[in-house]
């Protein structure tokens, strides 16, 4: 009997202790939840798209001196991964959309290191009038811009689009799109130094923060244009090309061409060329003449469509498609006998590579690299030319964001013409060359709407509009959206005909067009600005501009480091009017080198891309 009573008492004690522990855990959970609630509220996406976004924003981020308890509207779209970046054939996943209010809980004069924001589910009826808000037309001479409803956008592999709206998704895969529409305009124009924007993203049970990566980017000194010039000069002086396993007649022809280019006679009068936009116009002219007279290219027939031999002629990655189309149709440069070739073209589309293999559930960079490795091994096994130079006389032309990464191993000795020309991430100045990003909307008329207003009618100091891709553009808008009447800095514009027309009118009416990097360093705005005769302002650290080997970019472009965004307006205003007029004139002079033609013409974009490849190959040659 005593044993039974003792056991019963021990059981009661154990149950009582468990109840106490459980109660303590519940209490701790409730307290922690109550403490965390004012600081952030997690947005719960649809069950099919597990993920959340939590924001912690520094005092200078997003708002400057905004009044307390004001709010913004955020349209959150949580979607599946999208890989095909541009065009109606992109592989869009299912999406869900919810609208939330963005409450600023910080008070005026708040000096805390972080401001606090709370997300609340918004009433759709209350916010319907907000999505059609107009941006104030302060200049009075251009149509207002509607920050309309979001469209189904590209995934985070798209380098640059004005209609997709990912929010702080740099280096983070598979995140939905966000369209930010202002309900009230932040007050105050005080400029503060850049501070880190800390955004924590939780998607598919993985958490990543970009605040440290942004700080590290700014802590590391960007490679300046003058430093890039030094790297280029050094690459020409000390050639890094491997010696071929055996010599050929073509090598001797290239060496002879190199000597002629280096000793090109100085020519004063050159119709069609302007010395002020070139490093050395006499060398360029002689090199171009030799290319037309000597260069022969062999195009490998191996490779099946659509990854090989099927160009895409529209969209953001159209440069690689236009080059492929015109190269394969060239009678001047293409030869059928590979023994007569100076260069060998690997005719694949990086855009189609990414799109097609993702459709086959082949999605990682390693898989794409393996695919190209198998192609190289096929070429090396069937032909002897790859092995002769280890690929140094082979070239590829690729515009997709991932192209630089998936070609860096097995095609590292090739001459790579890349849109994503980041000198800090493996782009080799003097061997690789930059492919201009050209956003082609009409295959039939790629020169439609060419030109812009004369300088006397350009009353806007600076213009930018685009999706919030990467970390630079949100900061650009933070400091300059709706801050000054002569600074037209916007987010995404509507995708309809009227929105595109307004975009073009702003470019044609602005002195300077801001070319801010997206997820990667490149942007089509550089070519768009030249197209509309607007002086480009490149804000993209470590970006090597197109045709860097021959063009003097500092003569017609303004380069501003990312960390100097707060001083953007002061920098532009400090440029004397005479200098601006000279730069704008040179933009018009250089324009012909950035135009696609259905039938190539002298000095146009097709010939300039091919010339840069030829030029780098010539200067790789080592004399005995």
Secondary structure, DSSP 8 states (H G I E B T S, - for coil): -HHHHHHHHHHHHHHHHHHHHHHHHHHHHHHHHHHHHTT-------TTS-EEEEEEEETTSS-SS--TT-EEEEEEEEE------SSTT-----EEEEEEEEEE---TT--SSEE-EEEEE--HHHHTTTTT-B----SSSS---B---------TT-S--SS--B-S-TT--S--EEEEE-SS------------EEEEEEETTEEEE-HHHHHHHHHS----HHHHHHHHHHHHHS------SS--HHHHHHHHHHHHHHT----S--TT--GGGBS-HHHHHHHHHHHHHH--EEE---S-TTTBS----SBTTHHHHHHHHHHHT-TTTB-S-GGG-SEEE--B-HHHHHHHHHHTT--SHHHHHHHHHHHHHHHHHH-SHHHHHTTTTEEEEE-STTHHHHTTTTTTTSEEEES--BGGGT--BTTBEE-----B--SS-TTTT-----GGG--EEEEE-----TTHHHHHHHHHTTT-TTEEE-S----SHHHHHHHHHHHHHEEEEEEE--SSS--THHHHHHHTT-EEEEE-TTB--TTTTTB-GGGT-EE--GGGGGGHHHHHHTS-HHHHHHHHHHHHHHGGGG---SS--TTSHHHHHHHHHHHHHHTT----
